[in-house]
Amino acid sequence: MRDHSGSERRASVAPEIWTGRAHNRVQWLAALGGAACVALGIELAVASQWTSGIAALVMSVVGCIAAGLLILFGTLAFVHVAVKVDKDYLEVRCGHIGVPRRRILLAHVAGAEFEPRVTPRQWGGWGYRWRPEQGTAVIVRRGEGVVLIMVDGRKFTVTVDNAESAVRAIHDRLKPTSMGPVA
């Protein structure tokens, strides 16, 4: 007869770090639009037959390049999100360089909920969002997400794949705030 108690104990222990990601491939289309604006600005600057004066040309070139860079970097920042739950905190990093980044101490979290359907429409679009009635969110796509309820009543939402396991990982790490009656 085999003793399975050691393997059962190891299986029930939560991993030290939970990680998850979410991607939005549609954002690449907006990034291409931004790159096209930058290319148009460069094209205007290099090969322009502009006859209306230098001031109009400069404003057009600067406008195209500035708008293109804003669109390009604004969309690339939210192409994907990486979420990490450690023993002490939840960390959200956006985009390829991890900015913007938000780190929330689990000591400040009262609870976590699984939200099966989070949409950009609920939050006013993709990106880092704030709504007075809903709290703060990082939305990179439509789908499942994690809603953190802070001790002070505020909420933080993030869309991430396998959000149910993230909620379980957070619940496993939350410290009990009060001791209930002992039976």
Backbone torsions as a table, in degrees:
resi	resn	phi	psi	omega
1	MET	NA	137.8	-177.8
2	ARG	-98.5	143.7	176.9
3	ASP	-96.1	116.8	-178.8
4	HIS	-101.6	6.4	-174.4
5	SER	-64.2	-35.6	179.5
6	GLY	-67.1	-43.2	-179.4
7	SER	-71.5	-33.4	177.7
8	GLU	-66.7	-38.5	178.0
9	ARG	-64.6	-42.5	179.6
10	ARG	-65.6	-35.1	-178.4
11	ALA	-71.2	-29.6	-177.0
12	SER	-83.3	-14.3	179.6
13	VAL	-80.9	130.8	-179.7
14	ALA	-70.1	145.5	176.7
15	PRO	-63.0	153.8	-175.9
16	GLU	-63.1	-38.0	-178.7
17	ILE	-129.8	127.6	173.7
18	TRP	-101.2	132.8	177.3
19	THR	-128.6	147.0	177.2
20	GLY	-151.2	161.3	-178.7
21	ARG	-140.3	162.1	170.7
22	ALA	-145.0	142.9	-177.3
23	HIS	-122.7	154.8	173.8
24	ASN	-138.7	101.5	-178.3
25	ARG	-75.3	-19.5	179.3
26	VAL	-65.1	-30.4	179.5
27	GLN	-59.8	-27.2	179.0
28	TRP	-63.2	-30.9	177.7
29	LEU	-65.4	-43.3	176.6
30	ALA	-64.8	-37.0	177.4
31	ALA	-64.1	-38.0	176.0
32	LEU	-63.7	-37.6	175.4
33	GLY	-61.9	-40.8	176.7
34	GLY	-64.4	-41.7	177.7
35	ALA	-64.1	-36.3	177.6
36	ALA	-65.1	-38.8	176.7
37	CYS	-63.5	-41.9	178.1
38	VAL	-63.4	-44.3	178.9
39	ALA	-62.1	-39.1	177.3
40	LEU	-63.3	-42.5	177.4
41	GLY	-61.1	-42.9	178.2
42	ILE	-65.8	-42.5	178.1
43	GLU	-60.4	-43.9	177.2
44	LEU	-61.2	-39.8	-178.1
45	ALA	-69.8	-36.6	-173.0
46	VAL	-86.9	-47.4	-169.9
47	ALA	-122.8	43.6	-176.4
48	SER	-91.2	139.4	173.1
49	GLN	-107.0	40.8	-173.6
50	TRP	-68.1	128.3	-178.1
51	THR	-113.8	-1.2	-175.2
52	SER	-89.3	5.0	179.3
53	GLY	113.0	158.1	-176.6
54	ILE	-70.4	-32.7	-178.1
55	ALA	-63.8	-42.2	179.1
56	ALA	-66.9	-38.0	177.7
57	LEU	-64.4	-46.6	-179.5
58	VAL	-62.3	-43.4	178.9
59	MET	-63.4	-38.9	178.8
60	SER	-66.8	-45.2	-179.7
61	VAL	-64.0	-50.1	-178.9
62	VAL	-63.3	-41.1	179.1
63	GLY	-62.2	-46.0	179.4
64	CYS	-63.9	-45.4	-178.2
65	ILE	-68.1	-42.9	179.8
66	ALA	-64.5	-46.3	179.1
67	ALA	-62.5	-42.0	179.5
68	GLY	-62.6	-43.3	179.1
69	LEU	-67.0	-39.2	176.7
70	LEU	-62.1	-45.3	178.8
71	ILE	-64.9	-46.5	-177.4
72	LEU	-60.4	-54.1	-177.6
73	PHE	-73.6	-32.2	177.3
74	GLY	-65.1	-35.0	179.6
75	THR	-84.1	-37.7	-179.5
76	LEU	-66.6	-24.6	177.9
77	ALA	-67.0	-22.6	-176.4
78	PHE	-123.2	33.1	174.1
79	VAL	-72.9	-35.5	175.9
80	HIS	-150.3	165.1	178.3
81	VAL	-133.3	143.0	175.8
82	ALA	-119.7	129.8	-178.7
83	VAL	-117.6	135.0	177.8
84	LYS	-131.1	129.8	175.4
85	VAL	-113.9	115.9	179.9
86	ASP	-104.9	-173.1	178.4
87	LYS	-70.4	-22.8	-175.5
88	ASP	-113.8	-21.1	-172.7
89	TYR	-151.9	165.4	169.7
90	LEU	-113.8	129.8	-178.8
91	GLU	-122.1	133.6	177.9
92	VAL	-118.8	124.6	176.6
93	ARG	-122.4	135.1	-177.0
94	CYS	-110.8	148.1	173.2
95	GLY	70.1	-171.9	-175.4
96	HIS	-77.8	-25.6	179.7
97	ILE	-104.5	1.7	174.8
98	GLY	80.3	22.2	-179.9
99	VAL	-124.3	131.7	2.4
100	PRO	-74.0	157.0	-179.7
101	ARG	-127.2	141.2	177.6
102	ARG	-132.8	129.4	178.0
103	ARG	-121.2	123.4	-177.4
104	ILE	-118.5	121.5	176.1
105	LEU	-67.2	134.4	178.7
106	LEU	-68.0	-18.2	175.1
107	ALA	-66.3	-21.9	179.0
108	HIS	-94.0	3.3	-176.8
109	VAL	-103.4	126.5	177.5
110	ALA	-88.2	-30.8	-178.9
111	GLY	-170.9	171.4	178.8
112	ALA	-138.9	142.4	-179.7
113	GLU	-128.9	146.4	173.5
114	PHE	-86.7	127.9	176.7
115	GLU	-113.9	111.3	-174.9
116	PRO	-70.9	-22.8	-176.9
117	ARG	-140.2	100.1	174.1
118	VAL	-110.0	130.0	-179.3
119	THR	-123.6	150.1	174.5
120	PRO	-59.8	-28.6	179.3
121	ARG	-63.1	-37.3	178.4
122	GLN	-62.7	-29.1	-173.6
123	TRP	-108.3	-2.6	179.8
124	GLY	86.2	22.5	175.8
125	GLY	125.4	-175.1	178.4
126	TRP	-85.9	156.0	173.8
127	GLY	117.7	-160.8	178.1
128	TYR	-88.0	115.5	-170.9
129	ARG	-122.8	153.5	173.0
130	TRP	-138.4	129.6	174.8
131	ARG	-130.0	131.3	-175.7
132	PRO	-56.0	-38.1	-176.6
133	GLU	-85.9	-12.4	-175.4
134	GLN	-117.7	-22.0	-177.8
135	GLY	103.3	-148.4	-176.9
136	THR	-111.9	150.7	-179.2
137	ALA	-152.2	154.8	167.6
138	VAL	-117.2	110.5	-175.1
139	ILE	-115.9	115.8	176.4
140	VAL	-113.0	-13.6	179.0
141	ARG	-165.7	171.0	175.1
142	ARG	-85.0	143.2	177.8
143	GLY	142.7	-156.8	-175.7
144	GLU	-73.6	154.8	-179.2
145	GLY	-156.7	173.6	178.9
146	VAL	-112.3	133.8	175.5
147	VAL	-115.0	116.6	175.7
148	LEU	-92.7	133.2	174.0
149	ILE	-105.5	116.8	-177.5
150	MET	-79.1	163.0	179.5
151	VAL	-59.9	-34.9	-178.9
152	ASP	-84.8	6.1	175.8
153	GLY	95.9	-13.1	178.0
154	ARG	-70.3	161.9	179.5
155	LYS	-125.0	148.4	174.8
156	PHE	-132.8	125.6	-177.6
157	THR	-117.1	141.1	175.0
158	VAL	-141.2	134.6	175.0
159	THR	-84.2	130.5	-178.9
160	VAL	-155.2	145.4	175.4
161	ASP	-67.7	147.2	178.9
162	ASN	57.9	47.7	-176.6
163	ALA	-64.9	-30.4	179.1
164	GLU	-61.6	-40.8	178.8
165	SER	-70.4	-30.3	175.3
166	ALA	-64.3	-43.2	178.6
167	VAL	-62.5	-42.4	176.9
168	ARG	-61.3	-42.8	179.5
169	ALA	-63.0	-39.4	178.8
170	ILE	-67.0	-44.7	178.7
171	HIS	-61.0	-37.6	178.9
172	ASP	-64.1	-28.2	-175.4
173	ARG	-97.4	-13.1	-179.1
174	LEU	-68.9	136.5	178.2
175	LYS	-81.2	137.6	175.9
176	PRO	-63.0	129.8	-177.1
177	THR	-81.8	-28.4	178.5
178	SER	-147.5	148.2	178.0
179	MET	-86.4	126.0	178.6
180	GLY	-78.3	177.9	179.0
181	PRO	-66.7	139.6	179.9
182	VAL	-88.1	128.9	-177.4
183	ALA	-91.5	NA	NA
